Amino acid sequence: MNNLTTPPPVEELDPQYVEDLRANLVRTARGAQRHRSIWTPVLAAACGVAVITGGVVASTRAGGHSGSVEPAGPQPTVAQQVPPKDSERINLDRGSAFIGSGVGIVDAAVARKCLAEKKSALGQPNPATPADVSLDGSYLARLQKTLPGEGGLLEPLRTTLLIQEFTTLAGVQVECYDDKLLYAFDPAAVPLEKSLKLTRSKPISGRWSFSEIPDGNSTRLFVSYTFAALPTTYYVELRIRWTGGASPWYVVPAYFGRGYATASQLGAVHRPGLTEVDYRAVDKDGKVLFSGVERG
């Protein structure tokens, strides 16, 4: 009969085995951070390893004293590398907004509010004034589908944006989406393509915006791209690649070399290495003229 008052002998583990076990757990813990596994803290506590969000691992010693914090080193890019052809294309363009005899549905009050902004979405000074609005000049109106996250809303009050493009009485070319100013520039002063340094090798340029919106128990990433392009560009396409794969390509037309492109993805976050945005300029025959990656 065993003596119950005497604890059984503890077998001393081989030091190399202990080090291998700790190293394997650290690797497992780092991978689990990406999937937010509920078991990571439990396993870490059981084996004497504390996992700290942000890529830092601290080893604990007997008696509860913390050891030195060791940096985890450079984190690899974890956005999945999905071939472009593996993502479907979704056209966000909803066609012309002209009605009746071809007169646009331009809203002068909305246009004036748009022109009241001091700077465009590209950050350039606005050379136009609200009084410059003319319904008789060159005018183009079209509708564009919104995605979850537009304006910080998961369920937008409007399912489409009104894109208005016109020339003011003073000759300033303007583009607005709803009452937001995308562009306003005087082609006689500085053509937009020159101010943005567009070239044949890079026929598209613009400004990016990223926003994260809580969506249930997850997060939704919304990306917008206000762009200008050379006349050879007929379409601009965006997609989000993140740890879970890739979104569809969201496609918008580049009317008169300008436009507003968006993409939205549930589960993606705007973090270095975790998310990348692919974008490309496409000509009228479907040929890709330029492709790039935006990391924000």
Contacts in CASP RR format, 6 or more apart in sequence:
PFRMAT RR
TARGET T0000
AUTHOR 0000-0000-0000
METHOD contacts of the structure
MODEL  1
MNNLTTPPPVEELDPQYVEDLRANLVRTARGAQRHRSIWTPVLAAACGVA
VITGGVVASTRAGGHSGSVEPAGPQPTVAQQVPPKDSERINLDRGSAFIG
SGVGIVDAAVARKCLAEKKSALGQPNPATPADVSLDGSYLARLQKTLPGE
GGLLEPLRTTLLIQEFTTLAGVQVECYDDKLLYAFDPAAVPLEKSLKLTR
SKPISGRWSFSEIPDGNSTRLFVSYTFAALPTTYYVELRIRWTGGASPWY
VVPAYFGRGYATASQLGAVHRPGLTEVDYRAVDKDGKVLFSGVERG
2 8 0 8 1.000
21 47 0 8 1.000
22 47 0 8 1.000
22 49 0 8 1.000
22 59 0 8 1.000
25 43 0 8 1.000
25 44 0 8 1.000
25 47 0 8 1.000
25 49 0 8 1.000
26 49 0 8 1.000
26 57 0 8 1.000
28 40 0 8 1.000
28 43 0 8 1.000
29 40 0 8 1.000
29 43 0 8 1.000
29 44 0 8 1.000
29 49 0 8 1.000
29 51 0 8 1.000
29 57 0 8 1.000
30 51 0 8 1.000
30 55 0 8 1.000
30 57 0 8 1.000
30 72 0 8 1.000
32 39 0 8 1.000
32 40 0 8 1.000
32 51 0 8 1.000
33 40 0 8 1.000
33 51 0 8 1.000
33 53 0 8 1.000
33 54 0 8 1.000
33 55 0 8 1.000
34 78 0 8 1.000
34 243 0 8 1.000
40 51 0 8 1.000
41 51 0 8 1.000
44 50 0 8 1.000
44 51 0 8 1.000
48 59 0 8 1.000
48 60 0 8 1.000
49 57 0 8 1.000
49 58 0 8 1.000
49 59 0 8 1.000
49 60 0 8 1.000
50 57 0 8 1.000
50 58 0 8 1.000
50 59 0 8 1.000
50 60 0 8 1.000
50 66 0 8 1.000
51 57 0 8 1.000
52 58 0 8 1.000
52 69 0 8 1.000
54 72 0 8 1.000
55 71 0 8 1.000
55 72 0 8 1.000
55 73 0 8 1.000
55 75 0 8 1.000
56 69 0 8 1.000
56 70 0 8 1.000
56 71 0 8 1.000
56 72 0 8 1.000
57 69 0 8 1.000
57 70 0 8 1.000
57 72 0 8 1.000
58 66 0 8 1.000
58 67 0 8 1.000
58 68 0 8 1.000
58 69 0 8 1.000
58 70 0 8 1.000
59 67 0 8 1.000
59 70 0 8 1.000
60 66 0 8 1.000
60 67 0 8 1.000
61 67 0 8 1.000
75 273 0 8 1.000
77 273 0 8 1.000
77 276 0 8 1.000
78 243 0 8 1.000
78 273 0 8 1.000
78 274 0 8 1.000
79 241 0 8 1.000
79 242 0 8 1.000
79 243 0 8 1.000
79 245 0 8 1.000
79 273 0 8 1.000
79 274 0 8 1.000
79 275 0 8 1.000
79 276 0 8 1.000
80 241 0 8 1.000
80 242 0 8 1.000
80 243 0 8 1.000
80 244 0 8 1.000
80 245 0 8 1.000
80 246 0 8 1.000
81 241 0 8 1.000
82 241 0 8 1.000
82 245 0 8 1.000
82 246 0 8 1.000
84 249 0 8 1.000
84 278 0 8 1.000
84 280 0 8 1.000
84 291 0 8 1.000
86 246 0 8 1.000
87 239 0 8 1.000
87 246 0 8 1.000
87 247 0 8 1.000
87 248 0 8 1.000
87 249 0 8 1.000
88 248 0 8 1.000
88 249 0 8 1.000
89 237 0 8 1.000
89 248 0 8 1.000
89 249 0 8 1.000
89 251 0 8 1.000
90 248 0 8 1.000
90 249 0 8 1.000
90 250 0 8 1.000
90 251 0 8 1.000
91 251 0 8 1.000
91 252 0 8 1.000
92 144 0 8 1.000
92 145 0 8 1.000
92 147 0 8 1.000
92 250 0 8 1.000
92 251 0 8 1.000
92 252 0 8 1.000
92 261 0 8 1.000
92 262 0 8 1.000
93 142 0 8 1.000
93 143 0 8 1.000
93 144 0 8 1.000
93 145 0 8 1.000
93 251 0 8 1.000
93 252 0 8 1.000
93 253 0 8 1.000
94 142 0 8 1.000
94 143 0 8 1.000
94 144 0 8 1.000
94 145 0 8 1.000
94 160 0 8 1.000
95 142 0 8 1.000
95 143 0 8 1.000
96 141 0 8 1.000
96 142 0 8 1.000
96 143 0 8 1.000
97 104 0 8 1.000
97 105 0 8 1.000
97 141 0 8 1.000
97 142 0 8 1.000
97 143 0 8 1.000
97 162 0 8 1.000
97 163 0 8 1.000
98 104 0 8 1.000
98 105 0 8 1.000
98 141 0 8 1.000
99 105 0 8 1.000
104 139 0 8 1.000
104 141 0 8 1.000
105 141 0 8 1.000
105 162 0 8 1.000
106 135 0 8 1.000
106 139 0 8 1.000
106 141 0 8 1.000
106 164 0 8 1.000
106 166 0 8 1.000
107 162 0 8 1.000
107 164 0 8 1.000
108 133 0 8 1.000
108 135 0 8 1.000
110 162 0 8 1.000
110 164 0 8 1.000
110 176 0 8 1.000
110 178 0 8 1.000
110 179 0 8 1.000
111 133 0 8 1.000
111 164 0 8 1.000
111 166 0 8 1.000
111 174 0 8 1.000
111 176 0 8 1.000
112 130 0 8 1.000
112 131 0 8 1.000
112 133 0 8 1.000
113 130 0 8 1.000
113 179 0 8 1.000
114 164 0 8 1.000
114 174 0 8 1.000
114 176 0 8 1.000
114 178 0 8 1.000
114 179 0 8 1.000
114 180 0 8 1.000
114 181 0 8 1.000
115 126 0 8 1.000
115 128 0 8 1.000
115 129 0 8 1.000
115 130 0 8 1.000
115 132 0 8 1.000
115 133 0 8 1.000
115 168 0 8 1.000
115 174 0 8 1.000
115 176 0 8 1.000
115 181 0 8 1.000
115 184 0 8 1.000
116 130 0 8 1.000
117 126 0 8 1.000
117 180 0 8 1.000
117 181 0 8 1.000
118 125 0 8 1.000
118 126 0 8 1.000
119 125 0 8 1.000
119 126 0 8 1.000
119 181 0 8 1.000
120 126 0 8 1.000
120 181 0 8 1.000
120 182 0 8 1.000
120 183 0 8 1.000
120 184 0 8 1.000
120 185 0 8 1.000
120 226 0 8 1.000
121 180 0 8 1.000
121 181 0 8 1.000
121 182 0 8 1.000
121 183 0 8 1.000
121 207 0 8 1.000
121 226 0 8 1.000
121 260 0 8 1.000
122 182 0 8 1.000
122 183 0 8 1.000
122 196 0 8 1.000
122 206 0 8 1.000
122 207 0 8 1.000
122 226 0 8 1.000
122 228 0 8 1.000
123 207 0 8 1.000
124 183 0 8 1.000
124 184 0 8 1.000
124 185 0 8 1.000
124 195 0 8 1.000
126 181 0 8 1.000
126 184 0 8 1.000
127 170 0 8 1.000
127 172 0 8 1.000
127 184 0 8 1.000
127 185 0 8 1.000
127 186 0 8 1.000
127 189 0 8 1.000
128 168 0 8 1.000
128 170 0 8 1.000
128 172 0 8 1.000
128 174 0 8 1.000
128 184 0 8 1.000
129 170 0 8 1.000
132 168 0 8 1.000
132 169 0 8 1.000
132 170 0 8 1.000
132 171 0 8 1.000
132 172 0 8 1.000
133 166 0 8 1.000
133 168 0 8 1.000
133 169 0 8 1.000
134 166 0 8 1.000
134 167 0 8 1.000
134 168 0 8 1.000
134 169 0 8 1.000
137 166 0 8 1.000
137 167 0 8 1.000
138 166 0 8 1.000
138 167 0 8 1.000
139 164 0 8 1.000
139 165 0 8 1.000
139 166 0 8 1.000
140 164 0 8 1.000
140 165 0 8 1.000
140 166 0 8 1.000
140 255 0 8 1.000
140 256 0 8 1.000
141 162 0 8 1.000
141 163 0 8 1.000
141 164 0 8 1.000
141 165 0 8 1.000
142 163 0 8 1.000
142 253 0 8 1.000
142 255 0 8 1.000
143 160 0 8 1.000
143 161 0 8 1.000
143 162 0 8 1.000
143 163 0 8 1.000
144 160 0 8 1.000
144 161 0 8 1.000
144 163 0 8 1.000
144 177 0 8 1.000
144 252 0 8 1.000
144 260 0 8 1.000
145 159 0 8 1.000
145 160 0 8 1.000
145 161 0 8 1.000
146 156 0 8 1.000
146 158 0 8 1.000
146 159 0 8 1.000
146 160 0 8 1.000
146 161 0 8 1.000
146 262 0 8 1.000
147 222 0 8 1.000
147 250 0 8 1.000
147 262 0 8 1.000
147 263 0 8 1.000
147 264 0 8 1.000
148 154 0 8 1.000
148 155 0 8 1.000
148 156 0 8 1.000
148 213 0 8 1.000
148 215 0 8 1.000
148 220 0 8 1.000
148 222 0 8 1.000
148 264 0 8 1.000
148 266 0 8 1.000
149 156 0 8 1.000
149 211 0 8 1.000
149 213 0 8 1.000
149 220 0 8 1.000
149 222 0 8 1.000
149 264 0 8 1.000
150 156 0 8 1.000
150 161 0 8 1.000
150 222 0 8 1.000
150 262 0 8 1.000
150 264 0 8 1.000
151 211 0 8 1.000
151 222 0 8 1.000
152 211 0 8 1.000
152 213 0 8 1.000
152 222 0 8 1.000
153 213 0 8 1.000
154 213 0 8 1.000
154 215 0 8 1.000
154 220 0 8 1.000
158 178 0 8 1.000
161 177 0 8 1.000
161 178 0 8 1.000
161 260 0 8 1.000
162 177 0 8 1.000
162 178 0 8 1.000
163 175 0 8 1.000
163 176 0 8 1.000
163 177 0 8 1.000
163 255 0 8 1.000
163 259 0 8 1.000
163 260 0 8 1.000
164 174 0 8 1.000
164 175 0 8 1.000
164 176 0 8 1.000
164 177 0 8 1.000
165 173 0 8 1.000
165 174 0 8 1.000
165 175 0 8 1.000
165 176 0 8 1.000
165 255 0 8 1.000
165 256 0 8 1.000
165 258 0 8 1.000
166 173 0 8 1.000
166 174 0 8 1.000
167 173 0 8 1.000
167 174 0 8 1.000
168 174 0 8 1.000
170 186 0 8 1.000
171 186 0 8 1.000
171 187 0 8 1.000
171 188 0 8 1.000
172 184 0 8 1.000
172 185 0 8 1.000
172 186 0 8 1.000
173 183 0 8 1.000
173 184 0 8 1.000
173 185 0 8 1.000
173 186 0 8 1.000
173 187 0 8 1.000
173 192 0 8 1.000
174 181 0 8 1.000
174 183 0 8 1.000
174 184 0 8 1.000
175 181 0 8 1.000
175 182 0 8 1.000
175 183 0 8 1.000
175 184 0 8 1.000
175 258 0 8 1.000
175 259 0 8 1.000
176 182 0 8 1.000
177 260 0 8 1.000
182 226 0 8 1.000
182 258 0 8 1.000
182 259 0 8 1.000
182 260 0 8 1.000
183 192 0 8 1.000
183 226 0 8 1.000
183 228 0 8 1.000
183 258 0 8 1.000
185 191 0 8 1.000
185 192 0 8 1.000
185 195 0 8 1.000
192 228 0 8 1.000
192 258 0 8 1.000
193 228 0 8 1.000
193 230 0 8 1.000
196 205 0 8 1.000
196 206 0 8 1.000
196 228 0 8 1.000
197 205 0 8 1.000
198 204 0 8 1.000
198 205 0 8 1.000
198 228 0 8 1.000
198 229 0 8 1.000
198 230 0 8 1.000
200 230 0 8 1.000
201 290 0 8 1.000
202 290 0 8 1.000
203 229 0 8 1.000
203 230 0 8 1.000
203 232 0 8 1.000
203 233 0 8 1.000
203 281 0 8 1.000
203 289 0 8 1.000
203 290 0 8 1.000
204 227 0 8 1.000
204 228 0 8 1.000
204 229 0 8 1.000
204 230 0 8 1.000
204 233 0 8 1.000
204 236 0 8 1.000
204 254 0 8 1.000
204 279 0 8 1.000
204 281 0 8 1.000
204 290 0 8 1.000
205 227 0 8 1.000
205 228 0 8 1.000
205 229 0 8 1.000
206 225 0 8 1.000
206 226 0 8 1.000
206 227 0 8 1.000
206 228 0 8 1.000
207 225 0 8 1.000
207 226 0 8 1.000
208 223 0 8 1.000
208 224 0 8 1.000
208 225 0 8 1.000
208 277 0 8 1.000
208 294 0 8 1.000
208 296 0 8 1.000
209 223 0 8 1.000
209 224 0 8 1.000
209 225 0 8 1.000
209 226 0 8 1.000
210 221 0 8 1.000
210 222 0 8 1.000
210 223 0 8 1.000
210 270 0 8 1.000
210 296 0 8 1.000
211 221 0 8 1.000
211 222 0 8 1.000
211 270 0 8 1.000
212 219 0 8 1.000
212 220 0 8 1.000
212 221 0 8 1.000
212 222 0 8 1.000
212 269 0 8 1.000
212 270 0 8 1.000
213 219 0 8 1.000
213 220 0 8 1.000
213 222 0 8 1.000
214 220 0 8 1.000
215 266 0 8 1.000
215 267 0 8 1.000
218 266 0 8 1.000
218 267 0 8 1.000
219 266 0 8 1.000
219 267 0 8 1.000
219 268 0 8 1.000
219 269 0 8 1.000
220 264 0 8 1.000
220 265 0 8 1.000
220 266 0 8 1.000
220 267 0 8 1.000
220 268 0 8 1.000
221 240 0 8 1.000
221 242 0 8 1.000
221 264 0 8 1.000
221 265 0 8 1.000
221 267 0 8 1.000
221 268 0 8 1.000
221 269 0 8 1.000
221 270 0 8 1.000
221 275 0 8 1.000
222 262 0 8 1.000
222 263 0 8 1.000
222 264 0 8 1.000
223 238 0 8 1.000
223 240 0 8 1.000
223 262 0 8 1.000
223 263 0 8 1.000
223 264 0 8 1.000
223 277 0 8 1.000
224 260 0 8 1.000
224 261 0 8 1.000
224 262 0 8 1.000
225 236 0 8 1.000
225 238 0 8 1.000
225 260 0 8 1.000
225 261 0 8 1.000
225 262 0 8 1.000
225 279 0 8 1.000
225 294 0 8 1.000
226 259 0 8 1.000
226 260 0 8 1.000
227 236 0 8 1.000
227 254 0 8 1.000
227 258 0 8 1.000
227 259 0 8 1.000
227 260 0 8 1.000
227 261 0 8 1.000
228 257 0 8 1.000
228 258 0 8 1.000
228 259 0 8 1.000
229 236 0 8 1.000
229 254 0 8 1.000
229 257 0 8 1.000
229 258 0 8 1.000
229 281 0 8 1.000
230 257 0 8 1.000
231 257 0 8 1.000
232 281 0 8 1.000
232 283 0 8 1.000
232 289 0 8 1.000
233 254 0 8 1.000
233 257 0 8 1.000
233 281 0 8 1.000
233 282 0 8 1.000
233 283 0 8 1.000
233 289 0 8 1.000
234 253 0 8 1.000
234 254 0 8 1.000
234 282 0 8 1.000
234 283 0 8 1.000
234 284 0 8 1.000
234 286 0 8 1.000
235 251 0 8 1.000
235 252 0 8 1.000
235 253 0 8 1.000
235 254 0 8 1.000
235 281 0 8 1.000
235 282 0 8 1.000
235 286 0 8 1.000
236 251 0 8 1.000
236 252 0 8 1.000
236 254 0 8 1.000
236 259 0 8 1.000
236 261 0 8 1.000
236 279 0 8 1.000
236 280 0 8 1.000
236 281 0 8 1.000
236 282 0 8 1.000
237 249 0 8 1.000
237 250 0 8 1.000
237 251 0 8 1.000
237 252 0 8 1.000
237 261 0 8 1.000
237 279 0 8 1.000
237 280 0 8 1.000
237 282 0 8 1.000
238 249 0 8 1.000
238 250 0 8 1.000
238 261 0 8 1.000
238 262 0 8 1.000
238 263 0 8 1.000
238 277 0 8 1.000
238 278 0 8 1.000
238 279 0 8 1.000
239 246 0 8 1.000
239 247 0 8 1.000
239 248 0 8 1.000
239 249 0 8 1.000
239 250 0 8 1.000
239 263 0 8 1.000
239 277 0 8 1.000
239 278 0 8 1.000
240 246 0 8 1.000
240 247 0 8 1.000
240 263 0 8 1.000
240 264 0 8 1.000
240 265 0 8 1.000
240 268 0 8 1.000
240 275 0 8 1.000
240 276 0 8 1.000
240 277 0 8 1.000
241 247 0 8 1.000
241 275 0 8 1.000
241 276 0 8 1.000
241 277 0 8 1.000
241 278 0 8 1.000
242 265 0 8 1.000
242 267 0 8 1.000
242 268 0 8 1.000
242 269 0 8 1.000
242 274 0 8 1.000
242 275 0 8 1.000
242 276 0 8 1.000
243 268 0 8 1.000
243 274 0 8 1.000
244 267 0 8 1.000
244 268 0 8 1.000
246 278 0 8 1.000
247 263 0 8 1.000
247 264 0 8 1.000
247 265 0 8 1.000
247 268 0 8 1.000
250 261 0 8 1.000
250 262 0 8 1.000
250 263 0 8 1.000
250 264 0 8 1.000
252 259 0 8 1.000
252 260 0 8 1.000
252 261 0 8 1.000
252 262 0 8 1.000
253 259 0 8 1.000
254 281 0 8 1.000
261 279 0 8 1.000
263 277 0 8 1.000
268 274 0 8 1.000
268 275 0 8 1.000
269 275 0 8 1.000
270 296 0 8 1.000
272 295 0 8 1.000
273 295 0 8 1.000
275 295 0 8 1.000
276 293 0 8 1.000
276 294 0 8 1.000
276 295 0 8 1.000
277 293 0 8 1.000
277 294 0 8 1.000
277 295 0 8 1.000
277 296 0 8 1.000
278 291 0 8 1.000
278 292 0 8 1.000
278 293 0 8 1.000
279 291 0 8 1.000
279 292 0 8 1.000
279 293 0 8 1.000
279 294 0 8 1.000
280 288 0 8 1.000
280 289 0 8 1.000
280 290 0 8 1.000
280 291 0 8 1.000
280 292 0 8 1.000
281 288 0 8 1.000
281 289 0 8 1.000
281 290 0 8 1.000
281 291 0 8 1.000
282 288 0 8 1.000
282 289 0 8 1.000
283 289 0 8 1.000
END
